[in-house]
Amino acid sequence: MCGRRKIEREHPKLADWEDMDYELVQNLANQLPENIVVQFHNNGEPLLYPCLGDALRLFTQTVRCLDTNGQLLVEKAEEIIDNLETITISTFENDPEHLEQWLTLRQFIKLKGDRKPNVIVRRLGNVPHSYFPLGVYCHADRVFHSPMGSFGYQKKVTIPEIGICWEALHHLSIDRKGQVSMCVRFDPTGEGIIGDANTQSLAEIWNSDKRKQWVALHIGGKRQEITICSRCDYWGVPTG
């Protein structure tokens, strides 16, 4: 995922790629309201999670989504089919494993038939339309990310009409240790952390003074006064 190689190279002590404790997953599931969107990926490949099917079934009251490179689609098909609303396959131009990914995706779509999840192909850069005839629901075109995620974009940034970052308003991110941030931007030193799901409820974090202060700065047009936001080029609207 974006930034992982950079963390391993420049912050090796932070590169402890392990799984979220299942009890924490259960705790989070019990706190969420119905119909909220839950994306089961942060800084890794979600299909590697050892309790994937059980974890997804904890969130049946929500809209369940995840992004994946798709290598384990067939192997994890029984845990995925009818257990997610949407699944996004991340592709990028000039991928040397393009054909393998295409064949795996075709086999997965054949297995699931008309059942959930809807399959979206995210195309980073110039990826051919050859995925579309496979029964893909739609394509999500994106520009290439920079090595630092949303910092230092080289393309024109998409800003929402309201002029306020959408992620700051409604997109909490929880890492595998339970650290909660206001968004999912590249943050190896934890500047954007606003709470800890191990010791606080999500409601407490959502309504915390720190989050309220940061949201107020965004609404007031002063996002540059937040250290991590001052270096970020992303406004919560993906650029295609």
WOCOR-V870597 format. One record per residue. N is the residue number from 1. RES is the residue in three letters. SS is DSSP state (h for helix, s for strand, l for the rest). PHI is phi in whole degrees, -180 to 180 (* if undefined). NEAR is the number of other C-alpha atoms within 12 Angstrom. Layout:
# WOCOR-V870597
N & RES & SS & PHI & NEAR
N & RES & SS & PHI & NEAR
This chain:
# WOCOR-V870597
1 & MET & l & * & 27
2 & CYS & l & -55 & 27
3 & GLY & l & 90 & 27
4 & ARG & h & -62 & 27
5 & ARG & h & -64 & 22
6 & LYS & h & -67 & 20
7 & ILE & h & -64 & 24
8 & GLU & h & -62 & 17
9 & ARG & h & -80 & 14
10 & GLU & h & -104 & 16
11 & HIS & l & -135 & 16
12 & PRO & h & -58 & 15
13 & LYS & h & -70 & 12
14 & LEU & h & -90 & 21
15 & ALA & l & -87 & 20
16 & ASP & l & -100 & 18
17 & TRP & l & -78 & 23
18 & GLU & l & -123 & 18
19 & ASP & l & -99 & 27
20 & MET & l & -66 & 32
21 & ASP & l & -59 & 21
22 & TYR & h & -64 & 23
23 & GLU & h & -64 & 20
24 & LEU & h & -68 & 27
25 & VAL & h & -58 & 31
26 & GLN & h & -61 & 21
27 & ASN & h & -61 & 22
28 & LEU & h & -66 & 34
29 & ALA & h & -60 & 29
30 & ASN & l & -71 & 21
31 & GLN & l & -98 & 22
32 & LEU & l & -88 & 24
33 & PRO & l & -74 & 17
34 & GLU & l & -67 & 15
35 & ASN & l & 69 & 13
36 & ILE & l & -77 & 19
37 & VAL & s & -83 & 24
38 & VAL & s & -122 & 34
39 & GLN & s & -106 & 28
40 & PHE & l & -92 & 39
41 & HIS & l & -154 & 30
42 & ASN & l & -140 & 35
43 & ASN & l & -132 & 35
44 & GLY & l & -174 & 26
45 & GLU & l & -94 & 29
46 & PRO & h & -65 & 37
47 & LEU & h & -72 & 33
48 & LEU & h & -83 & 25
49 & TYR & l & -64 & 27
50 & PRO & l & -67 & 18
51 & CYS & l & -114 & 22
52 & LEU & h & -55 & 33
53 & GLY & h & -60 & 26
54 & ASP & h & -62 & 21
55 & ALA & h & -64 & 32
56 & LEU & h & -63 & 36
57 & ARG & h & -69 & 24
58 & LEU & l & -73 & 27
59 & PHE & l & -115 & 32
60 & THR & l & -64 & 25
61 & GLN & l & -84 & 21
62 & THR & l & -114 & 26
63 & VAL & s & -93 & 27
64 & ARG & s & -96 & 34
65 & CYS & s & -142 & 32
66 & LEU & s & -158 & 36
67 & ASP & s & -106 & 33
68 & THR & s & -148 & 34
69 & ASN & l & -79 & 32
70 & GLY & l & 86 & 38
71 & GLN & l & -62 & 29
72 & LEU & l & -104 & 26
73 & LEU & l & -56 & 38
74 & VAL & l & -73 & 23
75 & GLU & l & -61 & 19
76 & LYS & l & -103 & 25
77 & ALA & h & -56 & 30
78 & GLU & h & -65 & 23
79 & GLU & h & -83 & 27
80 & ILE & h & -95 & 40
81 & ILE & l & -64 & 31
82 & ASP & l & 63 & 24
83 & ASN & l & -130 & 31
84 & LEU & l & -146 & 37
85 & GLU & l & -86 & 31
86 & THR & s & -139 & 30
87 & ILE & s & -137 & 41
88 & THR & s & -110 & 35
89 & ILE & s & -97 & 41
90 & SER & s & -88 & 34
91 & THR & s & -122 & 39
92 & PHE & s & -146 & 25
93 & GLU & l & -65 & 20
94 & ASN & l & 62 & 14
95 & ASP & l & -71 & 19
96 & PRO & l & -66 & 11
97 & GLU & l & -103 & 16
98 & HIS & h & -56 & 24
99 & LEU & h & -65 & 18
100 & GLU & h & -61 & 18
101 & GLN & h & -64 & 27
102 & TRP & h & -60 & 32
103 & LEU & h & -66 & 21
104 & THR & h & -65 & 26
105 & LEU & h & -64 & 38
106 & ARG & h & -61 & 27
107 & GLN & h & -67 & 22
108 & PHE & h & -65 & 34
109 & ILE & h & -64 & 33
110 & LYS & h & -65 & 20
111 & LEU & h & -65 & 23
112 & LYS & h & -83 & 27
113 & GLY & l & 60 & 19
114 & ASP & l & -89 & 16
115 & ARG & l & -78 & 21
116 & LYS & l & -68 & 27
117 & PRO & l & -94 & 32
118 & ASN & s & -67 & 30
119 & VAL & s & -102 & 39
120 & ILE & s & -112 & 32
121 & VAL & s & -104 & 37
122 & ARG & s & -93 & 36
123 & ARG & s & -107 & 33
124 & LEU & s & -89 & 26
125 & GLY & l & 82 & 23
126 & ASN & l & -90 & 19
127 & VAL & l & -107 & 25
128 & PRO & l & -65 & 22
129 & HIS & h & -78 & 20
130 & SER & h & -65 & 21
131 & TYR & h & -75 & 30
132 & PHE & h & -60 & 22
133 & PRO & h & -69 & 16
134 & LEU & h & -81 & 23
135 & GLY & l & 97 & 26
136 & VAL & l & -69 & 31
137 & TYR & l & -68 & 23
138 & CYS & s & -166 & 21
139 & HIS & s & -107 & 28
140 & ALA & s & -122 & 29
141 & ASP & s & -81 & 25
142 & ARG & s & -138 & 26
143 & VAL & l & -79 & 27
144 & PHE & l & -62 & 28
145 & HIS & l & -78 & 28
146 & SER & s & -83 & 26
147 & PRO & l & -57 & 21
148 & MET & l & -101 & 26
149 & GLY & s & 70 & 29
150 & SER & l & -94 & 33
151 & PHE & l & -100 & 25
152 & GLY & l & 75 & 19
153 & TYR & l & -56 & 22
154 & GLN & l & -99 & 17
155 & LYS & l & -102 & 19
156 & LYS & l & -65 & 17
157 & VAL & l & -80 & 23
158 & THR & l & -90 & 23
159 & ILE & l & -111 & 18
160 & PRO & l & -66 & 16
161 & GLU & l & -60 & 11
162 & ILE & l & -75 & 16
163 & GLY & l & 72 & 20
164 & ILE & l & -129 & 27
165 & CYS & l & -62 & 34
166 & TRP & h & -64 & 25
167 & GLU & h & -66 & 26
168 & ALA & h & -62 & 36
169 & LEU & h & -83 & 26
170 & HIS & h & -155 & 23
171 & HIS & l & -138 & 26
172 & LEU & l & -63 & 36
173 & SER & s & -124 & 36
174 & ILE & s & -123 & 34
175 & ASP & l & -84 & 39
176 & ARG & l & -68 & 31
177 & LYS & l & -89 & 27
178 & GLY & l & 96 & 30
179 & GLN & s & -75 & 31
180 & VAL & s & -107 & 37
181 & SER & s & -120 & 40
182 & MET & l & -76 & 42
183 & CYS & l & -157 & 36
184 & VAL & l & -110 & 38
185 & ARG & l & -68 & 41
186 & PHE & l & -62 & 37
187 & ASP & l & -149 & 34
188 & PRO & l & -65 & 30
189 & THR & l & -100 & 19
190 & GLY & l & 77 & 22
191 & GLU & l & -64 & 22
192 & GLY & l & -94 & 32
193 & ILE & s & -72 & 33
194 & ILE & s & -120 & 33
195 & GLY & s & -179 & 31
196 & ASP & s & -132 & 29
197 & ALA & l & -71 & 33
198 & ASN & l & -76 & 24
199 & THR & l & -121 & 17
200 & GLN & l & -128 & 21
201 & SER & l & -79 & 23
202 & LEU & h & -64 & 31
203 & ALA & h & -64 & 21
204 & GLU & h & -63 & 20
205 & ILE & h & -68 & 27
206 & TRP & h & -60 & 32
207 & ASN & l & -100 & 21
208 & SER & l & -69 & 22
209 & ASP & h & -61 & 15
210 & LYS & h & -65 & 21
211 & ARG & h & -65 & 30
212 & LYS & h & -59 & 20
213 & GLN & h & -64 & 22
214 & TRP & h & -67 & 35
215 & VAL & h & -63 & 31
216 & ALA & h & -62 & 20
217 & LEU & h & -65 & 23
218 & HIS & h & -63 & 27
219 & ILE & h & -62 & 19
220 & GLY & l & -83 & 16
221 & GLY & l & 75 & 18
222 & LYS & l & -122 & 19
223 & ARG & h & -60 & 26
224 & GLN & h & -67 & 17
225 & GLU & h & -81 & 18
226 & ILE & l & -98 & 24
227 & THR & h & -52 & 18
228 & ILE & h & -69 & 29
229 & CYS & h & -71 & 34
230 & SER & h & -66 & 22
231 & ARG & l & -104 & 23
232 & CYS & l & -97 & 30
233 & ASP & l & -101 & 30
234 & TYR & l & -100 & 37
235 & TRP & l & -121 & 34
236 & GLY & l & 85 & 29
237 & VAL & l & -120 & 24
238 & PRO & l & -58 & 27
239 & THR & l & -98 & 26
240 & GLY & l & -101 & 19
